[in-house]
């Protein structure tokens, strides 16, 4: 299966039931997202509570998704403070033959840009599969600078970036100055990122009404910007409140209300507040109806 690394990708949640991964719920949700037209899934990253998964769970989740949606490419999340542990994880998971990895810079330790660059170089060498850089400074404590990204992009195995830097200027520079596939990772910036020429989004909010996100992407690609702008405006309030409390708690709240999963997270995540859960339902009710 050739992977284009574009379109609307979903960093799928990990449903839990009584502390265990709920594989039937996971398969059902993945099939629903595939029917909505999403281009691929990210497994065990931020929204999937990847940092809280137990040994063997990411592999089991991958197996469930590969069986449930064999037509969708799957990226596996990798995130460690230790380059050695991250490389070992990527090497182990590479045996599953994912379509690639979504990899953060080292968390917590705040290395230099040379250290960041070498971290990614060691991991891609260990995995020997396509890799997307995950720039998310507010979680990792370090920014992957554009110059570092451009240097890493010389390796053809480094194919893209999920950009959560929060800056339109950075998005524009990445699109213009690197050959990478640039994905918006800040859901409120998805529409402007696509207008700038971004290749897609990796959007937690696309769990909800994925077809609207797919339609917005297609409208941007076809130059139907007024229609895309209307869709972005319709999604704005819901997208905003999905991140009013730590992700994925708000998202799991509304998914649970619709029967997709239990409203269960692993500590230190706690369920969304009752007020926020109610606001999310109100935003959901105001979304455009299917044609």
C-alpha positions as CSV (number, residue, x, y, z in Angstrom):
1,X,0.0,0.0,0.0
2,X,1.5,3.3,-1.1
3,X,1.0,6.1,1.4
4,X,0.6,9.7,0.2
5,X,0.8,11.3,3.7
6,X,-1.9,13.8,3.1
7,X,-5.5,14.4,3.9
8,X,-7.3,14.2,7.3
9,X,-5.7,11.8,9.7
10,X,-7.1,11.0,13.1
11,X,-4.9,10.4,16.2
12,X,-7.3,7.7,17.5
13,X,-8.3,7.5,21.2
14,X,-7.6,4.4,23.2
15,X,-10.9,3.3,24.6
16,X,-10.7,1.7,28.1
17,X,-13.1,-0.5,30.0
18,X,-12.3,-1.3,33.7
19,X,-8.7,-0.3,33.1
20,X,-8.1,-2.5,30.0
21,X,-8.1,-1.5,26.3
22,X,-11.5,-2.0,24.9
23,X,-10.7,-3.6,21.6
24,X,-14.2,-4.0,20.3
25,X,-14.9,-0.3,20.9
26,X,-11.6,0.6,19.2
27,X,-12.5,-1.5,16.1
28,X,-16.0,0.0,15.8
29,X,-14.7,3.5,16.1
30,X,-12.0,3.0,13.5
31,X,-14.5,1.6,11.1
32,X,-16.7,4.6,11.6
33,X,-13.8,7.0,10.9
34,X,-12.8,5.0,7.8
35,X,-16.4,5.3,6.5
36,X,-16.1,9.1,7.1
37,X,-13.3,9.3,4.6
38,X,-10.3,9.9,6.8
39,X,-6.9,9.2,5.2
40,X,-5.2,7.4,8.1
41,X,-4.9,6.9,11.8
42,X,-2.2,7.6,14.4
43,X,-1.8,5.0,17.1
44,X,-0.7,5.6,20.6
45,X,0.2,9.2,20.4
46,X,-1.0,12.1,22.5
47,X,-4.8,11.7,22.0
48,X,-4.4,7.9,22.3
49,X,-2.8,8.4,25.8
50,X,0.3,6.8,24.4
51,X,2.5,7.8,27.3
52,X,0.2,5.9,29.6
53,X,0.0,2.6,27.6
54,X,1.4,-0.5,29.3
55,X,4.0,-2.8,27.6
56,X,2.5,-4.6,24.7
57,X,-0.7,-2.5,24.5
58,X,0.4,-0.4,21.6
59,X,1.2,-3.5,19.6
60,X,-2.2,-5.0,20.5
61,X,-4.0,-1.8,19.5
62,X,-2.1,-1.8,16.2
63,X,-3.2,-5.4,15.5
64,X,-6.9,-4.6,16.2
65,X,-6.8,-1.6,13.9
66,X,-4.9,-3.4,11.1
67,X,-7.7,-6.0,11.1
68,X,-10.6,-3.6,11.5
69,X,-9.4,-1.1,8.8
70,X,-6.8,-2.8,6.6
71,X,-7.4,-0.1,4.0
72,X,-6.1,2.7,6.2
73,X,-2.4,3.5,6.8
74,X,-1.3,3.5,10.4
75,X,1.4,5.6,12.1
76,X,2.7,4.7,15.5
77,X,3.6,7.2,18.1
78,X,7.0,7.2,19.7
79,X,8.0,9.6,22.5
80,X,10.8,9.2,25.1
81,X,13.2,11.4,26.9
82,X,15.9,8.8,26.1
83,X,17.1,8.5,22.5
84,X,18.1,4.9,23.2
85,X,14.7,3.9,24.5
86,X,12.9,5.7,21.7
87,X,15.1,3.9,19.2
88,X,14.5,0.6,20.8
89,X,10.7,1.2,20.7
90,X,10.8,2.2,17.1
91,X,13.0,-0.8,16.2
92,X,10.6,-3.2,18.0
93,X,7.4,-1.6,16.5
94,X,9.0,-1.6,13.0
95,X,8.5,-5.4,12.9
96,X,4.7,-4.7,12.7
97,X,5.2,-2.9,9.3
98,X,3.4,0.3,10.1
99,X,3.3,3.0,7.4
100,X,5.5,5.1,9.6
101,X,6.1,6.7,12.9
102,X,5.1,10.0,14.5
103,X,8.0,10.9,16.8
104,X,8.4,13.8,19.3
105,X,11.7,15.3,20.2
106,X,13.0,14.2,23.6
107,X,10.6,15.2,26.3
108,X,11.6,17.0,29.5
109,X,15.4,17.1,29.0
110,X,15.3,20.1,26.7
111,X,18.4,19.3,24.5
112,X,20.2,21.6,22.1
113,X,19.1,21.6,18.4
114,X,22.0,19.3,17.6
115,X,20.8,16.9,20.2
116,X,17.3,17.1,18.8
117,X,18.6,16.5,15.3
118,X,20.7,13.5,16.4
119,X,17.7,12.1,18.3
120,X,15.6,11.9,15.1
121,X,18.6,10.5,13.1
122,X,19.1,7.7,15.5
123,X,15.4,6.8,15.6
124,X,14.9,6.8,11.8
125,X,18.1,4.6,11.5
126,X,16.7,2.2,14.0
127,X,13.2,2.1,12.5
128,X,14.2,2.3,8.8
129,X,10.7,3.3,8.0
130,X,9.0,6.6,7.1
131,X,9.0,9.1,10.0
132,X,7.0,12.2,10.7
133,X,8.5,14.8,13.1
134,X,6.0,15.8,15.9
135,X,6.8,19.4,16.9
136,X,4.8,20.1,20.1
137,X,6.9,22.4,22.3
138,X,4.3,22.9,25.0
139,X,4.4,19.2,25.8
140,X,8.1,18.5,25.1
141,X,9.7,21.7,26.4
142,X,11.7,22.1,23.2
143,X,11.0,23.4,19.7
144,X,12.3,21.7,16.6
145,X,13.6,24.8,14.7
146,X,12.9,25.1,11.0
147,X,16.6,24.9,10.2
148,X,16.8,21.6,12.1
149,X,13.8,20.3,10.3
150,X,15.3,21.3,6.9
151,X,18.5,19.4,7.8
152,X,16.6,16.3,8.8
153,X,14.5,16.5,5.6
154,X,17.6,15.5,3.6
155,X,17.0,11.9,4.8
156,X,14.3,10.6,2.4
157,X,12.8,8.5,5.2
158,X,11.8,11.7,7.1
159,X,8.7,12.4,5.1
160,X,6.6,14.9,7.1
161,X,5.9,16.9,10.2
162,X,2.9,17.4,12.5
163,X,3.2,21.0,13.5
164,X,1.9,22.2,16.8
165,X,4.0,25.3,17.1
166,X,0.9,27.6,17.1
167,X,2.3,30.0,14.4
168,X,1.0,30.7,10.9
169,X,4.4,32.0,10.1
170,X,6.1,28.7,11.0
171,X,3.6,26.8,9.0
172,X,4.3,28.9,6.0
173,X,8.0,28.5,6.4
174,X,7.7,24.7,6.7
175,X,5.6,24.5,3.6
176,X,7.8,26.9,1.6
177,X,11.3,25.9,2.9
178,X,11.2,22.2,3.3
179,X,10.1,19.2,1.1
180,X,8.2,17.6,3.9
181,X,4.5,16.8,4.0
182,X,3.2,19.4,6.5
183,X,0.3,18.5,8.7
184,X,-1.5,20.9,11.0
185,X,-1.6,19.6,14.5
186,X,-3.4,22.6,16.0
187,X,-7.0,21.9,15.2
188,X,-8.0,25.6,15.3
189,X,-5.4,26.3,12.6
190,X,-6.5,23.5,10.2
191,X,-8.3,25.8,7.8
192,X,-5.5,28.4,7.5
193,X,-2.9,25.7,7.3
194,X,-4.7,24.1,4.3
195,X,-5.1,27.5,2.7
196,X,-1.3,28.0,3.0
197,X,-0.7,24.7,1.1
198,X,-0.5,22.3,4.0
199,X,-0.8,18.7,3.0
200,X,-3.4,17.7,5.7
201,X,-4.2,17.6,9.3
202,X,-3.7,15.2,12.2
203,X,-6.8,16.3,14.1
204,X,-8.3,14.9,17.3
205,X,-11.4,16.9,16.6
206,X,-11.9,14.8,13.4
207,X,-13.2,12.0,15.6
208,X,-16.4,13.9,15.5
209,X,-18.2,14.3,12.1
210,X,-15.1,13.3,10.2
211,X,-16.9,13.8,6.9
212,X,-17.0,17.6,7.6
213,X,-13.2,17.7,8.1
214,X,-12.7,15.7,4.9
215,X,-15.1,18.0,3.0
216,X,-13.2,21.0,4.2
217,X,-9.9,19.5,3.0
218,X,-11.4,18.7,-0.4
219,X,-12.8,22.1,-0.7
220,X,-9.5,23.7,0.0
221,X,-7.8,21.4,-2.6
222,X,-10.4,22.4,-5.2
223,X,-10.3,26.1,-4.5
224,X,-13.8,26.2,-3.0
225,X,-12.6,28.4,-0.2
226,X,-15.9,30.0,0.7
227,X,-17.4,26.6,1.4
228,X,-14.3,25.5,3.3
229,X,-14.5,28.6,5.4
230,X,-18.1,28.0,6.2
231,X,-17.2,24.5,7.4
232,X,-14.3,25.7,9.5
233,X,-16.7,28.3,11.1
234,X,-19.3,25.7,11.8
235,X,-16.6,23.5,13.6
236,X,-15.0,26.4,15.5
237,X,-16.8,26.3,18.8
238,X,-16.7,22.6,19.1
239,X,-13.0,22.5,18.2
240,X,-12.2,25.3,20.8
241,X,-14.0,23.5,23.7
242,X,-12.5,20.1,22.8
243,X,-9.2,21.6,24.1
244,X,-10.6,23.7,26.9
245,X,-9.4,20.9,29.3
246,X,-6.6,18.5,28.8
247,X,-7.0,16.4,25.6
248,X,-8.4,13.7,25.3
249,X,-10.8,14.1,28.3
250,X,-13.3,16.4,26.5
251,X,-13.2,14.2,23.4
252,X,-13.8,11.0,25.3
253,X,-16.7,12.8,27.1
254,X,-18.6,13.4,24.0
255,X,-17.7,10.1,22.4
256,X,-19.0,8.3,25.5
257,X,-22.2,10.3,25.3
258,X,-22.7,8.9,21.8
259,X,-21.9,5.3,22.8
260,X,-18.5,4.9,21.1
261,X,-16.6,4.3,24.3
262,X,-16.7,4.5,28.1
263,X,-15.8,7.9,29.6
264,X,-12.6,6.4,31.1
265,X,-9.1,7.7,31.0
266,X,-5.8,6.7,32.8
267,X,-4.4,8.9,35.5
268,X,-3.2,11.5,35.6
269,X,-6.0,12.3,33.1
270,X,-9.4,12.8,34.7
271,X,-12.8,13.1,33.0
272,X,-14.0,16.4,31.6
273,X,-16.0,18.6,33.9
274,X,-19.8,18.4,33.7
275,X,-20.1,22.0,32.5
276,X,-17.7,21.4,29.6
277,X,-19.4,18.1,28.7
278,X,-22.7,20.0,28.4
279,X,-21.2,22.7,26.2
280,X,-19.8,20.1,23.9
281,X,-23.2,18.5,23.4
282,X,-24.6,21.9,22.6
283,X,-21.9,22.6,20.0
284,X,-22.5,19.1,18.5
285,X,-26.2,19.8,18.1
286,X,-25.4,23.0,16.1
287,X,-23.2,21.3,13.5
288,X,-24.5,21.2,9.9
289,X,-26.8,18.3,9.2
290,X,-26.0,15.7,6.6
291,X,-27.1,16.5,3.1
